[in-house]
Amino acid sequence: MPTPTKAASLPGFRFPLSLKILLWFALNLGFIVAAAVIFARGQLKLGLDSLLAGPVNDRLQSMALVLSRQLNEEAQPKWEQSIQSTSAAYHLQMGLFRNDGGALTTGMTLPAEVRARLLELQPVQRSKPGPPPARRPIGPEGRPPPEDDPSGRPPPDDFNREGRPPSNGPRHGPPPPRPDPPPPHEGGDDSPPPAVQGGFPKMMVHTNSPSLFWVLIRMPVLDRQTRPPAPTTLVLSTDDLRGGGLLFDYRPWLIGGGAVLILSVLMWAPLVRGITRALRQMTGAAESIAQGRFETHVEANRADEIGRLGGALNHMSARLREFFTGQKRFLGDIAHELCSPLARMEMALSILEQRADHKQRDYVEDVREELRHMSELVHELLSFSKAGVGGKNVELKPVPLAEMTGRVVAREAKEHGGVIVDVPGTLSVMAEPDLLARALGNVIRNALRYAAPTHAGGENYSYRPTVQSDGRPSGPITVSARDRGERISLMVTDCGPGVPEEALHRLFDPFFRPESARTRETGGTGLGLAIVKSCVEACGGTVAVRNVKPSGLQVEFELRKAQPQAVGKNWMASKT
């Protein structure tokens, strides 16, 4: 028979489905943003200049207007100081240049690409009149003719264009002189003409080595020595796209992106939570079914694939429960039917032994030994069947562990000894007394059969003594109990060679025996630990097995804790 292989273990790192959905959601958002940026730059031709629209344009326009009026009121030698003050206020560099690239202030050098873009900017379209119109001809009466009469004759009615009657004769002499325009700073306006609609033209340029952002604002400034306003450009330079709060503002984008993210999460969270919760329930149900708890049931009231999966799990668990119950009932029926033939064979062997001579009695004894082994197998089959089939109908009640453990140890180890019991007398569990006693007796019997005692001939056994941490001597087998809060752990530990790691997970399977136990002298039926598992699970508990260091095997029952009861002193007994 091939050596049983170890079950495949799940990896230590788990990647939850909810985290996968979250990551795919983030990737989807990133893909949408990247596609939007590519579309905007490729189809809408949106570049860095698009960042200067909206509130950014308003802030730049307000700053440029204030600075332009300030420079208009100052002489050119003071422009440097005003530019530096404004630059320090916004924590960026500023410079004023003519439109041909000449610098009007110091401290800033334009890179080649910035200078090229400076020369590309179109001049400001000012709202000033065009070339002076041609002089209108003088009519026959010394007045200009009406605009709608190119011949110079007056209109046919008796009123002129001002609504006054015409004079009696021609006007003699030139027209009255017009007043001269006021001199500068005597009622005139030195501010530049209003800019075109939308403010001063603006442009943004990005340069590398170092990485800087440049903003060019076509801002005409009035020079007292040269009228009209000089065509100049205000240049801003910063290494931060925020530009001291003057340029790009991240907060609206963060607020908008956060709002979109929160709304998306609120929309997707119920769906994802419903899916993951249902899958967690089904995962737990599948694990319970794999451990033999076929009564597991999951909710299958969904109308999607997950609901179908839940229904399939429920159907599978029901079918497995039917098969498992039928198997145990079948084994029980076979064992029950074999009891009568075995009893008749025992009686026949007794009669045959009385009539046989001395030589034939040896053969009769061999047959009796085989019959005894068959009777044990039938008894184990009956116990296994009763523990599995009748486990649902057991009535649980408080069982004092110390009293029950002492009684089982006294029965199982009365001929061998070497069992130490360390069970506090105050511990009680909820269980069916007979089933729990049968399970504990099977474990102790197995420990006495396979553990540390070495056969020295006959019924004489020798044990390898060990010493506990407090100096008390310890035998090869120890029965102990510990309070785990809502649960109680009952452990049977021996000092034997243990069990190969690859066989641990199969020890509770019916009819399974490790290769080392397949001997006629020590090998059992392979149902002992299967009966233990059925009895403990019928009591609402769990059972586990593990190897201990330096050598030995530990079987642990975990049962529900009963209400504390005073059941006597701690049972500290050793049968030697």
Phi and psi in degrees as a GROMACS rama.xvg file:
@    title "Ramachandran Plot"
@    xaxis  label "Phi"
@    yaxis  label "Psi"
@TYPE xy
-67.741  151.572  PRO-2
-68.1767  130.877  THR-3
-63.8887  138.244  PRO-4
-90.0632  156.469  THR-5
-74.6922  140.16  LYS-6
-65.725  143.399  ALA-7
-65.9394  126.43  ALA-8
-94.3919  148.206  SER-9
-72.0329  146.593  LEU-10
-64.1196  154.858  PRO-11
-67.2437  -34.4102  GLY-12
-92.9582  126.621  PHE-13
-111.997  143.274  ARG-14
-114.362  95.3432  PHE-15
-60.5282  151.102  PRO-16
-64.4077  -36.6207  LEU-17
-62.638  -37.451  SER-18
-68.5367  -37.9094  LEU-19
-61.3022  -44.6802  LYS-20
-62.6978  -40.0853  ILE-21
-63.3384  -42.0856  LEU-22
-66.4537  -42.4596  LEU-23
-64.3991  -34.7918  TRP-24
-64.5341  -42.9236  PHE-25
-64.9425  -41.023  ALA-26
-63.8683  -37.881  LEU-27
-63.9191  -42.8759  ASN-28
-62.882  -43.0698  LEU-29
-61.8892  -39.4426  GLY-30
-65.272  -40.7889  PHE-31
-64.1161  -43.4508  ILE-32
-63.4709  -44.0573  VAL-33
-63.2466  -41.8437  ALA-34
-64.2308  -38.5056  ALA-35
-64.9919  -40.3822  ALA-36
-65.1607  -44.1429  VAL-37
-63.5704  -41.5854  ILE-38
-64.9907  -42.2633  PHE-39
-64.3142  -39.8176  ALA-40
-77.7027  -31.9487  ARG-41
-86.434  -42.1  GLY-42
-96.8265  -43.4215  GLN-43
-88.74  -6.03403  LEU-44
56.4377  43.4106  LYS-45
-93.2606  122.145  LEU-46
-116.609  -151.898  GLY-47
-65.3592  -26.7064  LEU-48
-62.6955  -24.6466  ASP-49
-67.4488  -19.544  SER-50
-73.5177  -11.9317  LEU-51
-94.2935  13.3711  LEU-52
-95.4513  167.577  ALA-53
69.2755  -136.492  GLY-54
-59.925  -32.7841  PRO-55
-63.5842  -42.5635  VAL-56
-62.0236  -40.3271  ASN-57
-63.9121  -42.7879  ASP-58
-65.7047  -43.717  ARG-59
-64.3792  -40.1328  LEU-60
-65.0127  -42.9789  GLN-61
-63.0625  -44.914  SER-62
-62.5366  -41.9907  MET-63
-67.0567  -38.7692  ALA-64
-64.7828  -44.6008  LEU-65
-62.4258  -44.9948  VAL-66
-66.5883  -37.3879  LEU-67
-63.6516  -44.8654  SER-68
-63.9368  -37.8058  ARG-69
-64.7955  -41.2821  GLN-70
-70.3483  -31.8492  LEU-71
-65.2069  -28.5207  ASN-72
-87.47  -4.28554  GLU-73
-116.559  159.126  GLU-74
-77.8928  158.949  ALA-75
-59.4831  -36.4623  GLN-76
-59.5473  -22.5632  PRO-77
-91.3553  -2.88068  LYS-78
-63.0138  -35.8726  TRP-79
-57.2991  -46.589  GLU-80
-65.8484  -40.6377  GLN-81
-65.7372  -40.9361  SER-82
-62.7023  -43.5609  ILE-83
-65.5343  -39.024  GLN-84
-63.3543  -45.0294  SER-85
-65.045  -38.042  THR-86
-62.8687  -42.8386  SER-87
-67.3046  -33.4363  ALA-88
-66.0621  -33.918  ALA-89
-101.844  2.61373  TYR-90
58.372  45.9187  HIS-91
-150.285  171.881  LEU-92
-95.0536  141.529  GLN-93
-132.365  152.054  MET-94
-153.99  150.764  GLY-95
-112.494  128.288  LEU-96
-131.205  149.67  PHE-97
-72.5432  161.529  ARG-98
-68.5995  -15.2936  ASN-99
-90.0272  5.43451  ASP-100
98.5032  -6.21639  GLY-101
-72.3904  139.84  GLY-102
-85.6412  134.325  ALA-103
-102.189  -13.1077  LEU-104
-132.618  163.036  THR-105
-101.217  170.099  THR-106
95.9729  0.145646  GLY-107
-140.458  131.2  MET-108
-116.171  129.057  THR-109
-86.9597  129.031  LEU-110
-64.3386  165.789  PRO-111
-61.8942  -42.8848  ALA-112
-67.7644  -32.4079  GLU-113
-70.2645  -41.8079  VAL-114
-62.7212  -38.2785  ARG-115
-64.7357  -40.6671  ALA-116
-69.7156  -31.1562  ARG-117
-61.6707  -41.1602  LEU-118
-73.0102  -19.027  LEU-119
-80.7704  -22.6597  GLU-120
-61.1891  137.075  LEU-121
-79.7581  147.081  GLN-122
-67.5503  160.485  PRO-123
-68.1327  132.745  VAL-124
-86.9905  100.172  GLN-125
-85.745  149.992  ARG-126
-87.4928  60.3308  SER-127
-107.373  156.65  LYS-128
-67.1184  159.049  PRO-129
-81.1146  -158.776  GLY-130
-63.9472  150.063  PRO-131
-61.7701  140.425  PRO-132
-71.1432  158.006  PRO-133
-67.0901  148.598  ALA-134
-65.8116  138.051  ARG-135
-83.6181  144.185  ARG-136
-68.3486  155.024  PRO-137
-89.8407  130.666  ILE-138
-74.6403  177.774  GLY-139
-64.9268  -19.0688  PRO-140
-103.884  16.6369  GLU-141
82.31  11.7221  GLY-142
-121.262  153.264  ARG-143
-64.7859  143.373  PRO-144
-71.6947  161.982  PRO-145
-61.9679  154.171  PRO-146
-64.9995  -26.9759  GLU-147
-92.9416  6.58065  ASP-148
-127.75  93.4091  ASP-149
-67.5929  -11.9811  PRO-150
-79.1562  -15.6671  SER-151
90.1861  0.667553  GLY-152
-84.2117  148.22  ARG-153
-68.8247  163.472  PRO-154
-65.802  157.236  PRO-155
-66.8062  -20.5135  PRO-156
-82.7396  -176.329  ASP-157
-96.5623  11.1423  ASP-158
-125.583  144.085  PHE-159
-85.9119  -172.185  ASN-160
-71.8054  -22.364  ARG-161
-82.9671  -2.87998  GLU-162
86.7151  12.2364  GLY-163
-107.108  152.615  ARG-164
-68.0599  150.336  PRO-165
-68.3761  154.805  PRO-166
-73.3165  167.205  SER-167
-77.6071  -14.647  ASN-168
-159.114  179.835  GLY-169
-68.7984  150.452  PRO-170
-79.56  128.177  ARG-171
-96.4553  138.011  HIS-172
87.2457  167.851  GLY-173
-70.7589  163.231  PRO-174
-68.1523  157.721  PRO-175
-60.6622  142.518  PRO-176
-68.0845  148.32  PRO-177
-88.1105  152.808  ARG-178
-70.0042  142.961  PRO-179
-69.5072  152.443  ASP-180
-66.5519  148.996  PRO-181
-66.0652  145.847  PRO-182
-67.3526  165.922  PRO-183
-57.3624  144.905  PRO-184
60.1392  21.6224  HIS-185
-129.932  56.6829  GLU-186
100.505  -13.3454  GLY-187
-80.2094  173.331  GLY-188
-117.185  112.227  ASP-189
-86.9058  -5.13493  ASP-190
-69.1991  150.912  SER-191
-65.8582  159.152  PRO-192
-61.4409  156.491  PRO-193
-61.0727  145.64  PRO-194
-76.8587  172.318  ALA-195
-67.4246  165.716  VAL-196
-61.4658  133.97  GLN-197
97.7037  -2.7187  GLY-198
93.3223  -172.799  GLY-199
-65.7714  144.879  PHE-200
-62.1305  139.321  PRO-201
-134.204  153.492  LYS-202
-151.954  146.316  MET-203
-120.01  138.064  MET-204
-131.837  140.701  VAL-205
-114.991  132.509  HIS-206
-121.821  154.598  THR-207
-108.43  161.455  ASN-208
53.4596  69.5863  SER-209
-84.2261  167.506  PRO-210
-78.4611  113.401  SER-211
-135.289  150.979  LEU-212
-110.437  130.214  PHE-213
-117.624  133.872  TRP-214
-119.685  125.622  VAL-215
-110.481  123.738  LEU-216
-121.025  117.494  ILE-217
-75.4534  99.1149  ARG-218
-122.937  100.028  MET-219
-68.4891  135.894  PRO-220
-121.111  138.111  VAL-221
-86.527  117.136  LEU-222
-95.135  129.731  ASP-223
-60.7147  -28.0996  ARG-224
-87.9599  -19.6895  GLN-225
-129.784  113.389  THR-226
-113.917  139.029  ARG-227
-78.181  -170.051  PRO-228
-56.0933  142.919  PRO-229
-74.9007  138.078  ALA-230
-73.9294  102.187  PRO-231
-126.031  163.676  THR-232
-133.039  129.799  THR-233
-89.6799  125.735  LEU-234
-112.686  127.65  VAL-235
-112.189  141.195  LEU-236
-135.498  133.6  SER-237
-155.302  151.553  THR-238
-94.1272  -2.26077  ASP-239
-118.327  128.501  ASP-240
-63.604  -20.0854  LEU-241
-72.2452  -27.5855  ARG-242
58.7976  43.1413  GLY-243
63.3444  29.0841  GLY-244
85.8513  -1.97686  GLY-245
-89.4947  -31.1912  LEU-246
-100.148  -126.026  LEU-247
-67.8893  132.766  PHE-248
-110.347  118.118  ASP-249
-75.959  -23.978  TYR-250
-60.3472  -46.3244  ARG-251
-60.4659  -37.1371  PRO-252
-67.4832  -40.7601  TRP-253
-65.6816  -42.3824  LEU-254
-64.5674  -44.5335  ILE-255
-64.4296  -44.7029  GLY-256
-63.7645  -40.8345  GLY-257
-63.5279  -39.4857  GLY-258
-64.2086  -42.254  ALA-259
-62.8872  -42.7997  VAL-260
-64.2764  -44.4143  LEU-261
-64.4089  -44.1812  ILE-262
-62.9511  -39.0359  LEU-263
-64.8224  -42.1862  SER-264
-64.1644  -42.3441  VAL-265
-63.2869  -31.8665  LEU-266
-77.0809  -37.9064  MET-267
-89.1471  -24.3373  TRP-268
-58.7493  -46.5958  ALA-269
-59.6727  -40.8157  PRO-270
-64.9535  -47.9915  LEU-271
-64.8243  -42.0986  VAL-272
-63.8314  -40.5146  ARG-273
-62.9923  -41.473  GLY-274
-66.9449  -49.2956  ILE-275
-66.763  -36.6965  THR-276
-64.7181  -43.3611  ARG-277
-63.7996  -40.1779  ALA-278
-68.0299  -36.4032  LEU-279
-62.9913  -42.6069  ARG-280
-61.6795  -42.1561  GLN-281
-70.8316  -33.8509  MET-282
-63.8648  -45.3041  THR-283
-62.34  -38.603  GLY-284
-65.339  -42.1535  ALA-285
-63.5597  -39.7017  ALA-286
-64.8912  -39.7456  GLU-287
-64.3803  -41.259  SER-288
-63.6868  -39.4675  ILE-289
-63.8295  -26.7623  ALA-290
-86.9527  2.26999  GLN-291
97.6125  4.52742  GLY-292
-90.5932  83.046  ARG-293
-77.7295  -4.35551  PHE-294
-83.3121  3.16435  GLU-295
-63.0707  138.571  THR-296
-138.96  138.765  HIS-297
-119.31  157.954  VAL-298
-72.0849  131.468  GLU-299
-131.076  43.7178  ALA-300
-96.5833  14.5035  ASN-301
-87.8115  153.298  ARG-302
-103.877  23.7524  ALA-303
-121.701  -166.971  ASP-304
-63.9123  -32.8429  GLU-305
-66.1063  -38.1554  ILE-306
-63.1081  -39.6474  GLY-307
-63.6747  -39.2104  ARG-308
-63.9004  -42.0667  LEU-309
-62.3474  -41.9843  GLY-310
-62.6602  -38.5355  GLY-311
-65.3905  -38.5989  ALA-312
-63.9134  -43.8161  LEU-313
-62.8836  -41.9624  ASN-314
-64.7973  -40.531  HIS-315
-64.7748  -44.2208  MET-316
-64.1792  -37.9035  SER-317
-65.557  -42.4845  ALA-318
-65.8628  -42.4162  ARG-319
-63.3382  -39.1873  LEU-320
-62.6293  -40.7562  ARG-321
-63.7421  -45.072  GLU-322
-63.2964  -44.1983  PHE-323
-67.093  -43.647  PHE-324
-65.0629  -40.6924  THR-325
-63.928  -37.563  GLY-326
-63.9348  -45.3041  GLN-327
-67.0642  -38.3896  LYS-328
-66.0407  -38.1415  ARG-329
-63.8403  -44.2526  PHE-330
-63.6533  -39.6847  LEU-331
-64.6229  -40.2808  GLY-332
-64.423  -42.1788  ASP-333
-62.1738  -46.1369  ILE-334
-61.9917  -40.1617  ALA-335
-64.4066  -40.2262  HIS-336
-69.5854  -26.5995  GLU-337
-80.0934  -14.4406  LEU-338
-63.83  -44.2448  CYS-339
-64.7806  -48.7456  SER-340
-59.6608  -37.3192  PRO-341
-66.4648  -39.3238  LEU-342
-63.8774  -41.1907  ALA-343
-66.2376  -36.6127  ARG-344
-65.6186  -38.3921  MET-345
-61.0623  -43.2509  GLU-346
-65.8077  -41.0778  MET-347
-65.4178  -38.3541  ALA-348
-65.7629  -36.4169  LEU-349
-64.4077  -42.2868  SER-350
-66.2212  -42.4741  ILE-351
-64.5431  -35.0506  LEU-352
-66.2747  -33.7837  GLU-353
-69.7133  -30.8167  GLN-354
-94.1762  -12.6334  ARG-355
-81.0845  151.948  ALA-356
-81.6449  -174.685  ASP-357
-64.6036  -39.1492  HIS-358
-69.9645  -36.9024  LYS-359
-74.9295  -22.7578  GLN-360
-64.8822  -28.9596  ARG-361
-64.4856  -39.7116  ASP-362
-67.7713  -37.6954  TYR-363
-63.5042  -37.4979  VAL-364
-66.0635  -37.4743  GLU-365
-63.4327  -42.577  ASP-366
-64.5601  -39.4644  VAL-367
-62.0095  -37.6948  ARG-368
-64.2764  -42.8124  GLU-369
-64.988  -38.1227  GLU-370
-67.0834  -36.8974  LEU-371
-64.6734  -40.4453  ARG-372
-63.5287  -40.354  HIS-373
-66.3362  -37.1931  MET-374
-64.944  -39.6494  SER-375
-62.6165  -40.896  GLU-376
-63.0342  -43.4922  LEU-377
-63.9354  -39.8697  VAL-378
-63.7066  -40.9854  HIS-379
-65.35  -38.3618  GLU-380
-63.0502  -41.345  LEU-381
-63.7701  -43.7091  LEU-382
-63.848  -42.4472  SER-383
-63.2028  -41.7723  PHE-384
-67.4688  -42.7154  SER-385
-66.0289  -39.8621  LYS-386
-66.1823  -35.9421  ALA-387
-82.1755  -45.3217  GLY-388
-76.773  -38.9379  VAL-389
-92.2191  7.64515  GLY-390
-66.9125  -26.2713  GLY-391
-75.2173  -21.6291  LYS-392
-102.208  9.84462  ASN-393
-75.2515  151.027  VAL-394
-107.977  117.935  GLU-395
-85.4202  141.807  LEU-396
-150.129  162.65  LYS-397
-62.6236  132.535  PRO-398
-124.799  116.855  VAL-399
-66.5944  120.122  PRO-400
-67.5508  -43.5757  LEU-401
-61.1499  -45.5028  ALA-402
-65.424  -46.5693  GLU-403
-65.0607  -42.1081  MET-404
-63.9915  -43.2609  THR-405
-61.6473  -38.4497  GLY-406
-67.2669  -42.3123  ARG-407
-67.3262  -43.0636  VAL-408
-64.1898  -40.7817  VAL-409
-62.312  -34.3504  ALA-410
-77.0469  -43.2238  ARG-411
-82.095  -30.7506  GLU-412
-112.837  22.386  ALA-413
-68.6471  -25.8847  LYS-414
-95.36  -20.917  GLU-415
-108.528  -40.0901  HIS-416
71.1683  -162.142  GLY-417
74.7593  19.9227  GLY-418
-113.282  126.812  VAL-419
-107.025  131.983  ILE-420
-111.691  125.803  VAL-421
-131.051  78.6754  ASP-422
-125.349  118.117  VAL-423
-59.2194  138.845  PRO-424
-71.5605  -12.0673  GLY-425
-89.9138  -4.16114  THR-426
-89.0039  132.594  LEU-427
-136.25  148.585  SER-428
-126.264  159.692  VAL-429
-90.0365  114.329  MET-430
-162.319  172.842  ALA-431
-96.1391  118.272  GLU-432
-55.3857  -44.3679  PRO-433
-66.7445  -42.8643  ASP-434
-65.0831  -42.5156  LEU-435
-65.9047  -40.1024  LEU-436
-65.0351  -39.4237  ALA-437
-64.2208  -43.1173  ARG-438
-63.5108  -46.3074  ALA-439
-65.3017  -38.2484  LEU-440
-63.9091  -39.9889  GLY-441
-63.095  -41.3502  ASN-442
-66.2588  -44.3353  VAL-443
-64.5983  -38.0851  ILE-444
-64.3481  -41.9161  ARG-445
-63.5561  -41.2984  ASN-446
-63.7464  -40.8616  ALA-447
-66.3685  -27.4406  LEU-448
-81.1948  -40.0241  ARG-449
-111.958  -4.41799  TYR-450
-87.1339  -152.986  ALA-451
-63.5113  -25.2483  ALA-452
-60.1184  139.773  PRO-453
-109.939  134.885  THR-454
-73.6841  122.779  HIS-455
-112.809  13.6248  ALA-456
108.349  131.57  GLY-457
65.8561  -135.231  GLY-458
-103.344  12.453  GLU-459
-84.4297  125.087  ASN-460
-122.591  144.286  TYR-461
-119.666  143.973  SER-462
-117.877  147.59  TYR-463
-86.1038  109.968  ARG-464
-71.1918  144.296  PRO-465
-126.673  164.704  THR-466
-124.762  130.697  VAL-467
-79.5476  175.663  GLN-468
-64.1563  -28.7786  SER-469
-90.496  6.70944  ASP-470
90.9719  -5.81334  GLY-471
-72.245  139.573  ARG-472
-68.1795  143.905  PRO-473
-124.568  135.129  SER-474
-83.1862  -174.701  GLY-475
-73.1108  -21.779  PRO-476
-127.983  129.535  ILE-477
-128.75  129.608  THR-478
-109.277  118.119  VAL-479
-136  162.585  SER-480
-139.638  145.026  ALA-481
-136.755  142.835  ARG-482
-84.5204  121.574  ASP-483
-111.035  28.4964  ARG-484
92.5455  -106.514  GLY-485
-82.1919  -9.22851  GLU-486
-125.469  157.809  ARG-487
-120.892  132.643  ILE-488
-103.494  124.898  SER-489
-113.138  118.214  LEU-490
-120.888  139.142  MET-491
-118.409  116.05  VAL-492
-121.841  131.912  THR-493
-118.68  174.978  ASP-494
-112.927  27.8909  CYS-495
-79.3471  -169.24  GLY-496
-74.8529  -9.68334  PRO-497
81.2099  -167.294  GLY-498
-128.732  140.979  VAL-499
-53.5125  141.318  PRO-500
-58.0422  -36.1205  GLU-501
-71.8354  -10.7227  GLU-502
-103.354  -6.44337  ALA-503
-61.1466  -43.0261  LEU-504
-72.7985  -7.20572  HIS-505
-111.759  4.21295  ARG-506
-63.2289  -28.2375  LEU-507
-93.5761  5.68059  PHE-508
-76.6884  140.561  ASP-509
-61.3276  136.826  PRO-510
67.1453  12.5671  PHE-511
-91.4815  133.674  PHE-512
-139.089  134.087  ARG-513
-60.8702  157.637  PRO-514
-58.7731  -35.1103  GLU-515
-68.9148  -17.5671  SER-516
-97.4494  2.65482  ALA-517
-89.0886  62.2002  ARG-518
-123.901  155.119  THR-519
-70.1757  -30.9025  ARG-520
-75.775  -42.0835  GLU-521
-113.931  -17.3905  THR-522
-71.0068  130.314  GLY-523
-92.5848  -155.23  GLY-524
-89.0452  -13.1038  THR-525
84.5576  11.0181  GLY-526
-110.344  -6.71796  LEU-527
-59.6432  -54.8057  GLY-528
-72.9002  -27.7163  LEU-529
-63.8497  -39.0385  ALA-530
-65.8298  -39.1833  ILE-531
-57.8011  -47.9834  VAL-532
-62.5091  -43.5044  LYS-533
-64.4168  -41.3077  SER-534
-66.9507  -44.1372  CYS-535
-66.9908  -41.8161  VAL-536
-67.6718  -32.0705  GLU-537
-64.9653  -25.6673  ALA-538
-87.7174  5.89448  CYS-539
80.5829  20.6259  GLY-540
-116.602  -172.921  GLY-541
-131.026  159.415  THR-542
-133.589  141.482  VAL-543
-140.37  157.062  ALA-544
-135.898  142.927  VAL-545
-153.774  154.139  ARG-546
-81.4867  149.106  ASN-547
-120.25  158.757  VAL-548
-98.0334  145.4  LYS-549
-77.434  -24.1355  PRO-550
-157.092  153.552  SER-551
131.036  173.491  GLY-552
-132.933  141.626  LEU-553
-126.134  126.409  GLN-554
-109.485  127.815  VAL-555
-121.547  126.298  GLU-556
-96.754  137.971  PHE-557
-122.87  114.592  GLU-558
-124.083  159.434  LEU-559
-73.2589  136.927  ARG-560
-75.9291  136.535  LYS-561
-93.763  172.458  ALA-562
-63.5782  139.946  GLN-563
-58.0163  135.097  PRO-564
-135.68  144.538  GLN-565
-83.9576  103.268  ALA-566
-115.081  24.9765  VAL-567
105.918  -179.138  GLY-568
-73.7966  164.332  LYS-569
-58.4294  134.225  ASN-570
-83.6304  104.113  TRP-571
-121.071  90.7189  MET-572
-130.724  150.043  ALA-573
-138.647  121.333  SER-574
-92.2686  111.48  LYS-575
